[in-house]
Amino acid sequence: MDRLTSGWDLLVSAEPAPPAVVVLGTAALALLAVGQPRSWRLLRHVVTLAHEAGHAGVALLCGRRLRGVRLHSDTSGLTVTSGRPTGPGMVATVAAGYLAPALLGLAAALALANGYVVATLVGFLVLLAAVLVAVRNAFGVLSVLTSAALLVAVLGWAGPVPRKAFAYLLTWFLLVAAPRPVLELRRKRGRGRAADSDADQLARLTGTRGGLWVAVFLLLTLAAAATGALLLAGVSGLSGPGA
């Protein structure tokens, strides 16, 4: 009972900010992970998971029926929904994918800026549980369970500073990683290899150009990254004593 009470207190209580070296060090690690081809090939699965979760979540919010989510070993993914093939709900569902990692990172940055470290990690764990219900292939299940196991391990056994470091690293990663798939999409479209991409689907749905949607995705993911960075840098305070 005491352990349960202690866990609840951590969930709803704000914690002191970590030392600036932790905040800035995790930012540097996240940038390195995104920039290095080997680490990116592995960690891109995290971005794909967030991407497909964005499609699925917005589809449900728009009243569409979620048929399933698939995550593949080549870091691609697919979310299948049913409902009206056109209209605002379909547009929002398709648009959500590339924006989801950035928005999740921004939400996490806002929570961390207010000291809610455990709540941030629990929020990610709840999201994984929701995605797991919708996953329809073995690799997808393995990917979600592996991610969830890591979060559970951090929540259950990491001390305050390592727990904060992990939360900041994950948040930084989502923020700085979000624009990279958009840039990859831009290159693929330039080579004529992405005719059925989210941007091209949106172009057909709205009567606009796919390149416009790529620009929108890039602008919004960069804006989210910049805003999240300001929030996290402010916490690092560089402005006050660490935890």
C-alpha positions, 0 to 999 in steps of 0.5 A, spaced: 500 500 500 505 504 501 508 503 494 502 504 491 501 511 495 508 513 493 507 511 486 501 515 486 504 521 489 510 521 484 505 521 478 501 527 480 507 531 483 512 536 480 519 534 481 525 539 481 528 540 474 534 536 473 541 539 472 542 543 466 548 538 464 542 532 464 537 536 459 543 539 454 546 532 454 540 528 453 539 533 447 546 532 444 544 525 445 538 525 441 541 529 435 546 524 435 541 518 434 537 522 429 543 524 425 547 517 425 545 512 420 545 506 424 542 509 430 536 512 426 535 505 422 533 502 429 530 508 432 526 510 426 521 505 429 519 509 435 517 515 430 513 510 426 510 508 432 508 515 433 506 516 426 501 510 426 498 512 433 497 519 430 493 516 424 489 511 429 488 516 434 485 522 430 481 517 426 477 515 432 476 522 434 473 523 428 468 518 428 472 513 423 472 506 425 479 503 426 481 497 423 488 496 425 495 498 425 501 494 422 508 496 424 513 493 419 521 491 420 523 496 414 520 502 419 514 503 415 507 502 417 500 502 415 493 504 419 487 502 416 480 505 418 473 505 415 468 511 414 467 516 409 473 516 404 473 524 403 471 530 408 474 533 414 475 527 418 479 523 413 483 529 411 485 530 419 486 522 419 491 522 414 494 529 416 496 526 423 501 521 421 507 526 420 505 531 425 504 526 431 511 525 433 512 532 434 506 534 437 507 528 442 514 531 443 511 538 445 506 535 449 511 531 453 516 537 453 510 542 456 509 536 462 517 536 463 517 543 464 512 543 469 516 537 473 511 532 471 516 526 469 513 520 472 506 522 469 510 523 462 512 516 462 506 513 464 502 517 459 507 514 453 506 507 457 498 508 456 499 510 449 503 504 447 497 500 451 492 503 446 496 502 440 497 495 442 490 493 442 490 495 435 496 492 432 495 486 427 501 483 426 507 480 430 512 485 428 508 490 431 506 487 437 514 485 438 515 493 437 510 495 442 511 490 447 519 492 447 518 499 448 513 498 453 518 494 457 523 499 457 518 504 460 516 499 465 523 498 467 525 505 467 519 507 472 520 501 476 527 501 477 531 507 475 532 512 480 530 520 480 536 522 476 536 516 471 528 517 470 529 524 468 534 523 464 530 518 460 524 522 460 528 528 457 532 523 452 525 521 449 522 527 449 528 530 445 528 525 440 521 526 438 522 533 437 528 533 433 526 526 429 520 529 427 522 533 421 527 528 418 521 523 415 518 529 412 525 531 409 525 523 407 518 524 404 520 530 400 526 526 397 522 520 395 517 525 392 522 528 388 524 521 385 517 519 384 517 514 389 512 516 394 505 517 389 501 514 395 504 518 401 500 522 406 502 528 402 499 526 396 493 523 399 492 529 402 493 533 395 487 528 392 483 529 398 483 537 398 485 539 390 492 542 392 499 540 391 502 534 395 508 539 395 504 544 399 503 539 404 510 537 405 512 544 406 506 544 412 509 538 415 516 541 415 514 547 418 509 545 423 514 539 425 520 545 426 515 549 430 514 544 435 521 542 435 523 549 437 517 550 442 519 544 445 526 546 445 525 553 448 521 549 454 526 544 456 532 549 455 528 554 460 527 548 465 534 547 465 535 554 467 540 554 465 536 557 470 536 554 477 539 549 481 538 542 479 535 536 482 
